[in-house]
Amino acid sequence: MNDFVKFREIEQLKELLNVYLEEHRRLSSEIEKQLEMSSNTFSYSITGMAIILAATPFIIQYQANIIFTIASFIFYGLALTQIRYAKTIIGIHNYIKDILAPNVRVVLHDLAPHTSKSFQDVLQWENKSTELVYFSHIWELPIEAARYFIPVIAGIVSWIAFTQTLPKLPSVLNVAINAFNVFSILYISAIMLSLKKKVIPEKGQA
């Protein structure tokens, strides 16, 4: 009877482990999907910059300066989209690191309680927080932040182009456009700061 109960417990633990691993697979797939969409959005930003740059002489010639403003709004939207992808990835990562991975280790330990093997290395890569970076990798931060900064900078340049080409628009509309640009830049900057990474010493050098 005891052997049957033990067998049932082991089978239940295996089923639970399979559920956790399937959840991990789905979450990892979602992270890959978010990264792919982030990469596509970055490509849209670069393409948009190239189009605006190429069209600038024609925009000025035909006094279609409002296009610069429309472009700045689009670039700010792309920056916010990138931030949404980043926040989603961080949320999934933290769930795996704080909840799912520890549960997997607990089940593995329960399946082999008498083994001398430690399961702390299982899914250990999840403990490399997306909010931390070592001093030796600090040079990577500007590269990683480019996906946010490039569309923001493109938006700022488009806004400056709009203000410097003296568009023939009512003064109230000009003020509203300028105010919206300032608000957008400050808002996006505030959100970007919430995603900042904490620089920590190398392991063994604390």
Z-matrix of the N, CA and C atoms (Angstrom, degrees):
N
C 1 1.469
C 2 1.521 1 111.06
N 3 1.347 2 115.07 1 -44.44
C 4 1.454 3 119.68 2 179.58
C 5 1.525 4 111.12 3 -62.57
N 6 1.341 5 115.33 4 -38.55
C 7 1.461 6 118.84 5 178.93
C 8 1.524 7 110.99 6 -64.51
N 9 1.339 8 116.07 7 -37.50
C 10 1.463 9 119.28 8 178.98
C 11 1.522 10 110.77 9 -66.61
N 12 1.325 11 115.98 10 -42.78
C 13 1.470 12 120.30 11 178.87
C 14 1.521 13 109.92 12 -62.46
N 15 1.317 14 116.40 13 -43.42
C 16 1.456 15 120.29 14 179.35
C 17 1.523 16 110.68 15 -63.39
N 18 1.351 17 115.08 16 -40.94
C 19 1.467 18 119.32 17 178.67
C 20 1.519 19 110.98 18 -61.31
N 21 1.357 20 117.08 19 -42.62
C 22 1.456 21 121.61 20 179.56
C 23 1.530 22 110.81 21 -64.41
N 24 1.322 23 115.84 22 -39.26
C 25 1.461 24 119.50 23 178.85
C 26 1.522 25 111.20 24 -63.66
N 27 1.318 26 114.82 25 -42.08
C 28 1.470 27 119.20 26 179.51
C 29 1.530 28 110.35 27 -64.50
N 30 1.329 29 116.60 28 -42.10
C 31 1.465 30 120.36 29 179.30
C 32 1.524 31 111.19 30 -63.40
N 33 1.320 32 116.01 31 -39.04
C 34 1.468 33 120.08 32 178.46
C 35 1.523 34 111.13 33 -66.49
N 36 1.339 35 115.91 34 -39.17
C 37 1.463 36 119.72 35 177.75
C 38 1.530 37 110.88 36 -65.13
N 39 1.333 38 116.05 37 -39.29
C 40 1.467 39 119.70 38 178.36
C 41 1.532 40 110.78 39 -64.16
N 42 1.338 41 115.38 40 -41.24
C 43 1.468 42 119.19 41 178.45
C 44 1.532 43 110.21 42 -63.78
N 45 1.337 44 116.16 43 -41.17
C 46 1.458 45 120.60 44 178.83
C 47 1.525 46 110.55 45 -64.49
N 48 1.328 47 116.27 46 -41.18
C 49 1.463 48 120.08 47 178.27
C 50 1.524 49 110.81 48 -62.43
N 51 1.328 50 116.46 49 -41.37
C 52 1.466 51 119.77 50 178.47
C 53 1.528 52 111.28 51 -62.80
N 54 1.334 53 116.06 52 -37.30
C 55 1.467 54 119.92 53 178.32
C 56 1.529 55 109.94 54 -63.79
N 57 1.345 56 116.00 55 -45.24
C 58 1.467 57 120.40 56 179.75
C 59 1.526 58 111.20 57 -62.83
N 60 1.337 59 116.33 58 -43.53
C 61 1.461 60 119.84 59 -178.29
C 62 1.524 61 111.56 60 -67.49
N 63 1.328 62 116.68 61 -36.17
C 64 1.461 63 119.90 62 177.38
C 65 1.527 64 110.09 63 -66.79
N 66 1.341 65 116.14 64 -39.39
C 67 1.465 66 119.58 65 176.77
C 68 1.524 67 110.64 66 -63.64
N 69 1.331 68 116.02 67 -41.15
C 70 1.459 69 120.22 68 178.25
C 71 1.530 70 110.60 69 -62.95
N 72 1.317 71 116.69 70 -40.18
C 73 1.464 72 120.16 71 179.21
C 74 1.527 73 110.56 72 -63.29
N 75 1.314 74 116.04 73 -43.25
C 76 1.472 75 120.05 74 -179.72
C 77 1.527 76 111.13 75 -65.79
N 78 1.317 77 116.84 76 -41.39
C 79 1.467 78 120.11 77 179.76
C 80 1.526 79 111.09 78 -67.53
N 81 1.323 80 116.87 79 -40.28
C 82 1.464 81 120.11 80 177.53
C 83 1.533 82 110.25 81 -63.56
N 84 1.328 83 115.94 82 -37.94
C 85 1.460 84 120.00 83 177.29
C 86 1.526 85 110.45 84 -65.17
N 87 1.329 86 117.17 85 -37.66
C 88 1.460 87 120.67 86 178.53
C 89 1.526 88 111.04 87 -66.49
N 90 1.336 89 117.18 88 -38.28
C 91 1.460 90 120.36 89 176.40
C 92 1.532 91 110.18 90 -61.64
N 93 1.324 92 116.63 91 -44.50
C 94 1.464 93 120.40 92 178.29
C 95 1.534 94 110.60 93 -60.76
N 96 1.318 95 116.37 94 -39.45
C 97 1.467 96 120.86 95 179.46
C 98 1.529 97 110.47 96 -64.50
N 99 1.325 98 116.30 97 -43.85
C 100 1.459 99 120.67 98 179.75
C 101 1.530 100 110.75 99 -64.37
N 102 1.328 101 117.13 100 -39.77
C 103 1.461 102 120.76 101 179.14
C 104 1.528 103 110.84 102 -65.86
N 105 1.326 104 116.36 103 -38.34
C 106 1.465 105 119.84 104 178.56
C 107 1.527 106 110.81 105 -65.15
N 108 1.338 107 116.93 106 -42.83
C 109 1.462 108 120.37 107 178.85
C 110 1.527 109 110.70 108 -66.65
N 111 1.337 110 116.24 109 -35.60
C 112 1.463 111 119.80 110 176.80
C 113 1.524 112 110.54 111 -63.78
N 114 1.327 113 116.40 112 -41.15
C 115 1.463 114 120.79 113 178.22
C 116 1.527 115 110.92 114 -63.51
N 117 1.332 116 116.40 115 -41.01
C 118 1.463 117 120.35 116 178.47
C 119 1.529 118 110.91 117 -63.93
N 120 1.327 119 116.21 118 -41.38
C 121 1.461 120 120.57 119 179.79
C 122 1.523 121 110.75 120 -63.96
N 123 1.326 122 116.08 121 -38.43
C 124 1.465 123 119.94 122 176.99
C 125 1.528 124 110.40 123 -62.43
N 126 1.324 125 116.07 124 -39.51
C 127 1.468 126 120.15 125 177.58
C 128 1.526 127 110.87 126 -63.92
N 129 1.339 128 116.30 127 -38.63
C 130 1.463 129 119.90 128 177.32
C 131 1.525 130 110.50 129 -61.73
N 132 1.333 131 116.89 130 -38.36
C 133 1.464 132 120.92 131 -179.99
C 134 1.524 133 110.79 132 -63.57
N 135 1.330 134 116.12 133 -46.41
C 136 1.462 135 120.33 134 179.44
C 137 1.524 136 110.94 135 -63.75
N 138 1.326 137 116.20 136 -43.00
C 139 1.463 138 120.31 137 179.31
C 140 1.527 139 110.81 138 -63.41
N 141 1.321 140 116.57 139 -42.43
C 142 1.463 141 120.66 140 178.55
C 143 1.513 142 112.20 141 -61.92
N 144 1.326 143 116.39 142 -40.95
C 145 1.461 144 120.32 143 177.62
C 146 1.526 145 110.91 144 -61.54
N 147 1.317 146 115.95 145 -43.70
C 148 1.475 147 120.21 146 -179.49
C 149 1.530 148 111.02 147 -63.32
N 150 1.333 149 115.86 148 -40.80
C 151 1.468 150 119.87 149 -179.44
C 152 1.527 151 110.83 150 -65.02
N 153 1.326 152 116.89 151 -46.59
C 154 1.470 153 120.90 152 -179.63
C 155 1.527 154 110.60 153 -63.34
N 156 1.337 155 116.26 154 -41.61
C 157 1.460 156 119.88 155 179.31
C 158 1.529 157 111.02 156 -61.95
N 159 1.309 158 116.33 157 -43.80
C 160 1.468 159 120.25 158 -179.03
C 161 1.529 160 111.62 159 -69.21
N 162 1.339 161 115.82 160 -31.69
C 163 1.465 162 119.51 161 -175.97
C 164 1.526 163 113.25 162 -88.83
N 165 1.338 164 117.81 163 -8.22
C 166 1.462 165 120.69 164 -175.76
C 167 1.535 166 113.84 165 -53.51
N 168 1.335 167 120.61 166 -47.85
C 169 1.473 168 119.63 167 179.45
C 170 1.530 169 113.09 168 -57.88
N 171 1.320 170 116.36 169 -39.00
C 172 1.462 171 120.34 170 -179.57
C 173 1.527 172 111.22 171 -72.33
N 174 1.334 173 115.91 172 -36.81
C 175 1.465 174 119.74 173 178.46
C 176 1.521 175 110.05 174 -62.38
N 177 1.331 176 115.71 175 -43.35
C 178 1.465 177 120.07 176 179.63
C 179 1.533 178 110.96 177 -69.51
N 180 1.322 179 116.00 178 -41.30
C 181 1.464 180 120.30 179 -178.07
C 182 1.525 181 111.59 180 -61.68
N 183 1.335 182 116.50 181 -41.70
C 184 1.467 183 120.51 182 -177.18
C 185 1.531 184 112.04 183 -97.10
N 186 1.349 185 116.48 184 9.98
C 187 1.463 186 123.25 185 176.76
C 188 1.537 187 111.90 186 53.00
N 189 1.313 188 115.10 187 39.02
C 190 1.470 189 120.74 188 177.15
C 191 1.531 190 109.16 189 -95.52
N 192 1.339 191 115.05 190 49.98
C 193 1.460 192 120.54 191 -172.17
C 194 1.534 193 113.77 192 -62.73
N 195 1.318 194 116.49 193 -23.36
C 196 1.455 195 119.99 194 -179.77
C 197 1.521 196 111.45 195 -60.00
N 198 1.344 197 116.84 196 -21.89
C 199 1.467 198 120.15 197 178.31
C 200 1.531 199 110.43 198 -61.94
N 201 1.337 200 116.87 199 -34.63
C 202 1.464 201 119.69 200 177.84
C 203 1.534 202 110.48 201 -60.99
N 204 1.332 203 115.75 202 -41.39
C 205 1.466 204 119.70 203 179.57
C 206 1.523 205 111.11 204 -66.46
N 207 1.327 206 116.24 205 -44.25
C 208 1.464 207 119.76 206 177.98
C 209 1.527 208 110.17 207 -59.77
N 210 1.335 209 115.70 208 -40.51
C 211 1.470 210 120.06 209 179.53
C 212 1.521 211 110.97 210 -63.54
N 213 1.337 212 116.74 211 -41.36
C 214 1.472 213 119.29 212 -179.43
C 215 1.517 214 110.50 213 -62.60
N 216 1.343 215 117.65 214 -40.71
C 217 1.464 216 120.35 215 178.52
C 218 1.530 217 110.73 216 -62.83
N 219 1.332 218 116.11 217 -40.72
C 220 1.464 219 119.84 218 179.61
C 221 1.530 220 110.56 219 -64.21
N 222 1.337 221 116.66 220 -42.77
C 223 1.467 222 119.72 221 -179.80
C 224 1.528 223 111.02 222 -64.88
N 225 1.323 224 117.99 223 -39.13
C 226 1.467 225 120.02 224 176.79
C 227 1.533 226 110.41 225 -63.22
N 228 1.328 227 115.48 226 -38.51
C 229 1.459 228 119.17 227 177.34
C 230 1.519 229 111.96 228 -63.18
N 231 1.336 230 116.37 229 -39.48
C 232 1.469 231 120.17 230 177.40
C 233 1.521 232 111.16 231 -64.60
N 234 1.335 233 116.61 232 -38.65
C 235 1.470 234 120.07 233 178.34
C 236 1.529 235 110.63 234 -64.27
N 237 1.323 236 117.01 235 -42.94
C 238 1.462 237 120.64 236 178.71
C 239 1.533 238 110.93 237 -65.21
N 240 1.324 239 116.07 238 -35.92
C 241 1.463 240 119.70 239 176.96
C 242 1.524 241 110.97 240 -63.29
N 243 1.337 242 115.93 241 -41.93
C 244 1.465 243 119.89 242 177.66
C 245 1.530 244 110.82 243 -61.85
N 246 1.311 245 116.38 244 -40.97
C 247 1.469 246 120.40 245 179.67
C 248 1.527 247 110.51 246 -64.82
N 249 1.337 248 116.49 247 -38.99
C 250 1.469 249 119.23 248 178.50
C 251 1.529 250 110.60 249 -62.81
N 252 1.334 251 117.02 250 -41.34
C 253 1.465 252 119.66 251 176.85
C 254 1.530 253 110.30 252 -60.57
N 255 1.335 254 116.15 253 -44.57
C 256 1.464 255 120.47 254 -178.04
C 257 1.524 256 111.26 255 -62.54
N 258 1.332 257 117.33 256 -43.43
C 259 1.462 258 120.72 257 -179.27
C 260 1.521 259 110.81 258 -66.17
N 261 1.332 260 116.87 259 -36.65
C 262 1.460 261 119.93 260 177.92
C 263 1.524 262 110.95 261 -64.84
N 264 1.331 263 116.29 262 -44.19
C 265 1.465 264 120.72 263 179.18
C 266 1.525 265 110.91 264 -62.95
N 267 1.331 266 116.77 265 -43.31
C 268 1.464 267 120.29 266 179.69
C 269 1.528 268 110.63 267 -63.23
N 270 1.341 269 116.69 268 -40.23
C 271 1.462 270 120.10 269 179.24
C 272 1.523 271 111.80 270 -63.26
N 273 1.337 272 116.82 271 -44.96
C 274 1.465 273 120.51 272 178.26
C 275 1.524 274 110.45 273 -63.84
N 276 1.330 275 116.03 274 -43.82
C 277 1.461 276 120.94 275 -179.51
C 278 1.520 277 110.77 276 -59.15
N 279 1.334 278 117.02 277 -46.13
C 280 1.463 279 120.46 278 -178.47
C 281 1.523 280 111.86 279 -65.54
N 282 1.340 281 117.03 280 -35.39
C 283 1.464 282 119.77 281 177.24
C 284 1.526 283 110.62 282 -64.94
N 285 1.336 284 116.64 283 -44.43
C 286 1.463 285 119.73 284 178.17
C 287 1.519 286 110.73 285 -62.55
N 288 1.335 287 116.05 286 -45.53
C 289 1.469 288 121.10 287 -175.45
C 290 1.526 289 112.52 288 -67.07
N 291 1.326 290 116.44 289 -42.08
C 292 1.463 291 120.36 290 -171.88
C 293 1.523 292 113.85 291 -91.45
N 294 1.335 293 118.34 292 -25.74
C 295 1.465 294 120.51 293 -173.71
C 296 1.519 295 112.50 294 -121.04
N 297 1.333 296 116.35 295 -56.47
C 298 1.461 297 119.29 296 -171.50
C 299 1.527 298 112.50 297 -69.23
N 300 1.334 299 117.43 298 -50.21
C 301 1.472 300 120.31 299 -178.11
C 302 1.527 301 112.38 300 -60.08
N 303 1.356 302 120.14 301 -45.97
C 304 1.467 303 119.42 302 176.57
C 305 1.527 304 112.55 303 -59.91
N 306 1.343 305 117.85 304 -37.14
C 307 1.469 306 120.17 305 178.69
C 308 1.525 307 111.18 306 -64.57
N 309 1.313 308 117.30 307 -38.44
C 310 1.463 309 121.10 308 178.11
C 311 1.522 310 110.01 309 -63.12
N 312 1.324 311 116.63 310 -42.83
C 313 1.473 312 120.09 311 -179.52
C 314 1.529 313 111.10 312 -65.24
N 315 1.333 314 116.27 313 -37.51
C 316 1.465 315 119.94 314 179.36
C 317 1.526 316 110.53 315 -64.23
N 318 1.328 317 117.08 316 -44.57
C 319 1.456 318 120.90 317 179.90
C 320 1.521 319 110.82 318 -64.52
N 321 1.316 320 117.65 319 -41.87
C 322 1.461 321 120.76 320 177.88
C 323 1.525 322 111.04 321 -61.42
N 324 1.310 323 116.53 322 -40.04
C 325 1.474 324 120.26 323 178.41
C 326 1.521 325 110.77 324 -65.84
N 327 1.357 326 115.83 325 -39.37
C 328 1.467 327 118.87 326 179.78
C 329 1.522 328 111.66 327 -68.67
N 330 1.339 329 116.52 328 -30.18
C 331 1.464 330 119.59 329 177.81
C 332 1.524 331 111.78 330 -72.80
N 333 1.319 332 116.98 331 -28.30
C 334 1.472 333 120.94 332 -179.58
C 335 1.525 334 109.50 333 -135.18
N 336 1.328 335 117.41 334 67.10
C 337 1.473 336 120.93 335 -174.63
C 338 1.527 337 114.22 336 -66.80
N 339 1.320 338 116.94 337 -22.80
C 340 1.465 339 119.72 338 -175.29
C 341 1.526 340 113.11 339 -100.28
N 342 1.328 341 116.71 340 2.82
C 343 1.458 342 118.80 341 -179.57
C 344 1.530 343 110.34 342 -77.39
N 345 1.310 344 115.05 343 150.04
C 346 1.465 345 120.15 344 177.90
C 347 1.534 346 111.12 345 -85.58
N 348 1.316 347 115.68 346 -7.99
C 349 1.463 348 120.67 347 -178.36
C 350 1.522 349 110.37 348 -73.11
N 351 1.298 350 115.75 349 135.04
C 352 1.467 351 121.04 350 175.91
C 353 1.525 352 109.16 351 -91.66
N 354 1.320 353 114.97 352 139.23
C 355 1.458 354 120.10 353 179.85
C 356 1.523 355 112.52 354 -101.41
N 357 1.334 356 116.14 355 14.67
C 358 1.463 357 119.75 356 -178.27
C 359 1.524 358 112.58 357 -68.36
N 360 1.336 359 116.38 358 -20.66
C 361 1.458 360 119.41 359 -179.85
C 362 1.524 361 112.52 360 -82.25
N 363 1.329 362 117.27 361 -11.72
C 364 1.459 363 120.74 362 -179.24
C 365 1.524 364 109.59 363 -69.19
N 366 1.324 365 115.88 364 125.06
C 367 1.472 366 122.26 365 -178.13
C 368 1.526 367 111.95 366 58.25
N 369 1.329 368 116.12 367 26.81
C 370 1.457 369 120.29 368 -177.63
C 371 1.529 370 111.73 369 -65.70
N 372 1.333 371 116.80 370 -25.96
C 373 1.463 372 119.39 371 -179.35
C 374 1.518 373 110.81 372 -61.02
N 375 1.344 374 117.82 373 -22.21
C 376 1.451 375 120.26 374 179.00
C 377 1.523 376 111.91 375 -67.90
N 378 1.343 377 116.62 376 -19.76
C 379 1.463 378 119.66 377 -178.97
C 380 1.521 379 112.43 378 -76.78
N 381 1.337 380 116.23 379 -8.45
C 382 1.456 381 119.65 380 174.72
C 383 1.519 382 107.60 381 -79.20
N 384 1.312 383 114.71 382 89.72
C 385 1.463 384 120.22 383 -171.32
C 386 1.516 385 111.98 384 -62.53
N 387 1.333 386 115.76 385 143.21
C 388 1.458 387 120.38 386 175.59
C 389 1.520 388 111.21 387 -74.18
N 390 1.333 389 117.04 388 -3.38
C 391 1.455 390 120.48 389 -179.20
C 392 1.531 391 111.55 390 -102.22
N 393 1.342 392 117.33 391 2.47
C 394 1.455 393 121.33 392 -177.88
C 395 1.527 394 109.66 393 -123.99
N 396 1.326 395 115.83 394 151.83
C 397 1.460 396 120.54 395 175.92
C 398 1.526 397 107.81 396 -150.65
N 399 1.323 398 116.76 397 140.62
C 400 1.456 399 120.98 398 178.89
C 401 1.524 400 110.63 399 -81.90
N 402 1.334 401 115.68 400 155.60
C 403 1.461 402 121.24 401 -178.50
C 404 1.530 403 111.52 402 -53.82
N 405 1.334 404 116.87 403 -39.45
C 406 1.461 405 120.15 404 -176.71
C 407 1.523 406 112.35 405 -68.04
N 408 1.335 407 117.10 406 -16.01
C 409 1.465 408 120.86 407 -179.21
C 410 1.516 409 111.68 408 -108.55
N 411 1.333 410 117.85 409 10.80
C 412 1.459 411 120.30 410 -174.98
C 413 1.528 412 111.77 411 -64.36
N 414 1.342 413 116.62 412 -26.27
C 415 1.463 414 119.92 413 -179.99
C 416 1.523 415 111.82 414 -66.36
N 417 1.350 416 117.42 415 -15.73
C 418 1.456 417 120.51 416 -179.15
C 419 1.529 418 112.74 417 -79.53
N 420 1.318 419 117.59 418 -16.75
C 421 1.462 420 120.67 419 -175.40
C 422 1.524 421 113.53 420 -59.70
N 423 1.359 422 119.11 421 -46.91
C 424 1.475 423 117.47 422 178.82
C 425 1.521 424 113.20 423 -61.06
N 426 1.347 425 116.74 424 -34.79
C 427 1.459 426 120.19 425 178.80
C 428 1.522 427 110.15 426 -65.37
N 429 1.326 428 115.74 427 -44.71
C 430 1.462 429 119.89 428 -179.33
C 431 1.524 430 111.35 429 -66.89
N 432 1.340 431 116.60 430 -36.67
C 433 1.467 432 120.82 431 -177.91
C 434 1.522 433 112.42 432 -75.60
N 435 1.333 434 117.65 433 -10.81
C 436 1.468 435 120.59 434 -177.24
C 437 1.519 436 111.66 435 -59.00
N 438 1.326 437 117.49 436 -32.52
C 439 1.471 438 119.50 437 -178.25
C 440 1.518 439 111.62 438 -64.83
N 441 1.371 440 116.76 439 -23.85
C 442 1.465 441 119.80 440 174.80
C 443 1.525 442 111.02 441 -91.64
N 444 1.334 443 115.91 442 -44.72
C 445 1.460 444 120.51 443 -172.01
C 446 1.527 445 113.09 444 -68.52
N 447 1.320 446 117.36 445 -39.35
C 448 1.471 447 119.51 446 -175.25
C 449 1.531 448 112.00 447 -60.32
N 450 1.348 449 120.20 448 -49.53
C 451 1.471 450 117.67 449 177.62
C 452 1.525 451 112.84 450 -65.73
N 453 1.346 452 117.59 451 -32.66
C 454 1.466 453 119.80 452 177.82
C 455 1.528 454 110.20 453 -66.63
N 456 1.322 455 116.24 454 -45.96
C 457 1.464 456 120.17 455 178.56
C 458 1.525 457 110.48 456 -62.28
N 459 1.335 458 116.43 457 -40.55
C 460 1.467 459 119.54 458 177.58
C 461 1.521 460 110.65 459 -61.67
N 462 1.330 461 116.56 460 -38.74
C 463 1.453 462 120.19 461 177.89
C 464 1.519 463 112.12 462 -65.86
N 465 1.328 464 116.46 463 -40.84
C 466 1.466 465 121.06 464 179.01
C 467 1.530 466 110.60 465 -65.20
N 468 1.343 467 116.02 466 -44.02
C 469 1.476 468 119.70 467 179.16
C 470 1.527 469 110.23 468 -62.39
N 471 1.327 470 117.20 469 -41.47
C 472 1.471 471 120.14 470 178.36
C 473 1.522 472 110.43 471 -63.23
N 474 1.324 473 116.44 472 -39.88
C 475 1.465 474 120.51 473 178.64
C 476 1.531 475 110.78 474 -64.13
N 477 1.349 476 116.28 475 -44.18
C 478 1.469 477 120.22 476 178.57
C 479 1.526 478 110.46 477 -61.79
N 480 1.343 479 115.81 478 -41.59
C 481 1.463 480 119.59 479 178.06
C 482 1.523 481 110.28 480 -60.11
N 483 1.320 482 116.23 481 -38.47
C 484 1.463 483 120.69 482 179.03
C 485 1.531 484 111.17 483 -64.15
N 486 1.334 485 116.50 484 -45.16
C 487 1.469 486 120.15 485 -177.21
C 488 1.522 487 112.15 486 -72.04
N 489 1.329 488 117.64 487 -28.83
C 490 1.464 489 120.52 488 -175.56
C 491 1.529 490 113.16 489 -86.71
N 492 1.307 491 117.26 490 -14.61
C 493 1.464 492 119.26 491 -179.26
C 494 1.523 493 112.03 492 -96.67
N 495 1.314 494 117.23 493 9.89
C 496 1.470 495 123.18 494 174.06
C 497 1.526 496 112.76 495 47.62
N 498 1.323 497 116.62 496 65.89
C 499 1.461 498 119.21 497 179.64
C 500 1.521 499 111.53 498 -66.25
N 501 1.328 500 115.91 499 146.00
C 502 1.461 501 120.14 500 -179.45
C 503 1.522 502 109.59 501 -87.66
N 504 1.333 503 114.49 502 77.66
C 505 1.455 504 121.08 503 179.61
C 506 1.521 505 108.76 504 -125.55
N 507 1.332 506 117.67 505 154.99
C 508 1.457 507 119.86 506 176.35
C 509 1.525 508 111.00 507 -56.22
N 510 1.319 509 117.36 508 144.07
C 511 1.463 510 121.59 509 -176.18
C 512 1.520 511 112.09 510 -58.91
N 513 1.329 512 116.85 511 -35.97
C 514 1.469 513 119.76 512 179.34
C 515 1.523 514 110.20 513 -63.45
N 516 1.326 515 116.91 514 -40.70
C 517 1.466 516 120.83 515 179.16
C 518 1.523 517 110.52 516 -66.51
N 519 1.330 518 116.65 517 -38.96
C 520 1.468 519 120.12 518 176.83
C 521 1.523 520 110.98 519 -60.66
N 522 1.322 521 115.71 520 -45.01
C 523 1.467 522 120.30 521 179.43
C 524 1.521 523 110.69 522 -62.18
N 525 1.333 524 116.53 523 -42.59
C 526 1.468 525 120.97 524 -179.99
C 527 1.523 526 111.19 525 -63.41
N 528 1.335 527 116.50 526 -42.13
C 529 1.464 528 120.57 527 179.48
C 530 1.527 529 110.76 528 -64.34
N 531 1.335 530 115.95 529 -45.23
C 532 1.465 531 119.79 530 179.21
C 533 1.528 532 111.42 531 -63.63
N 534 1.334 533 116.35 532 -41.19
C 535 1.462 534 120.35 533 179.68
C 536 1.522 535 110.80 534 -64.00
N 537 1.335 536 116.31 535 -40.44
C 538 1.465 537 120.08 536 179.94
C 539 1.525 538 110.59 537 -65.04
N 540 1.324 539 116.57 538 -40.15
C 541 1.465 540 119.76 539 178.92
C 542 1.529 541 111.10 540 -64.06
N 543 1.315 542 116.86 541 -44.81
C 544 1.467 543 120.19 542 179.14
C 545 1.517 544 110.31 543 -61.72
N 546 1.329 545 116.36 544 -45.31
C 547 1.467 546 120.25 545 178.98
C 548 1.527 547 111.11 546 -60.81
N 549 1.330 548 116.54 547 -44.27
C 550 1.469 549 120.55 548 -178.79
C 551 1.522 550 111.34 549 -61.53
N 552 1.335 551 116.24 550 -43.18
C 553 1.467 552 120.30 551 -179.01
C 554 1.518 553 110.64 552 -64.28
N 555 1.333 554 117.20 553 -44.72
C 556 1.467 555 121.18 554 -179.65
C 557 1.525 556 110.95 555 -66.27
N 558 1.322 557 116.26 556 -41.01
C 559 1.472 558 120.70 557 -178.88
C 560 1.519 559 111.11 558 -64.78
N 561 1.331 560 116.16 559 -47.32
C 562 1.465 561 119.91 560 179.83
C 563 1.525 562 110.68 561 -64.87
N 564 1.332 563 117.30 562 -39.20
C 565 1.462 564 120.74 563 179.04
C 566 1.521 565 111.04 564 -62.44
N 567 1.344 566 116.43 565 -40.41
C 568 1.463 567 120.24 566 179.32
C 569 1.523 568 111.40 567 -63.26
N 570 1.329 569 116.07 568 -42.59
C 571 1.465 570 119.49 569 178.88
C 572 1.524 571 110.68 570 -66.67
N 573 1.328 572 116.71 571 -40.09
C 574 1.462 573 120.29 572 179.66
C 575 1.520 574 111.02 573 -62.14
N 576 1.329 575 116.88 574 -37.30
C 577 1.465 576 120.27 575 178.36
C 578 1.521 577 111.16 576 -65.70
N 579 1.334 578 116.89 577 -29.16
C 580 1.469 579 119.81 578 178.32
C 581 1.528 580 111.31 579 -70.50
N 582 1.341 581 116.52 580 -17.30
C 583 1.462 582 121.24 581 178.57
C 584 1.517 583 112.33 582 -97.16
N 585 1.330 584 117.03 583 4.91
C 586 1.467 585 120.74 584 -174.26
C 587 1.520 586 110.48 585 -60.83
N 588 1.318 587 113.92 586 152.42
C 589 1.457 588 120.38 587 178.31
C 590 1.518 589 110.71 588 -98.82
N 591 1.318 590 115.25 589 150.49
C 592 1.450 591 121.83 590 177.68
C 593 1.518 592 109.25 591 -97.35
N 594 1.339 593 116.75 592 123.84
C 595 1.462 594 121.00 593 179.94
C 596 1.528 595 108.86 594 -82.99
N 597 1.330 596 116.85 595 126.85
C 598 1.457 597 121.81 596 -177.69
C 599 1.522 598 109.49 597 -125.57
N 600 1.363 599 117.25 598 158.68
C 601 1.474 600 119.90 599 178.70
C 602 1.516 601 110.82 600 -67.00
N 603 1.326 602 114.75 601 160.80
C 604 1.457 603 119.75 602 174.35
C 605 1.509 604 109.23 603 -63.84
N 606 1.336 605 116.25 604 155.72
C 607 1.455 606 119.98 605 177.31
C 608 1.524 607 109.87 606 -59.75
N 609 1.312 608 115.18 607 132.22
C 610 1.451 609 120.11 608 -179.10
C 611 1.500 610 114.28 609 86.12
N 612 1.375 611 117.36 610 0.02
C 613 1.444 612 120.86 611 -179.55
C 614 1.512 613 111.82 612 -118.43
N 615 1.325 614 116.94 613 11.45
C 616 1.471 615 120.54 614 -178.16
C 617 1.519 616 109.86 615 -66.58
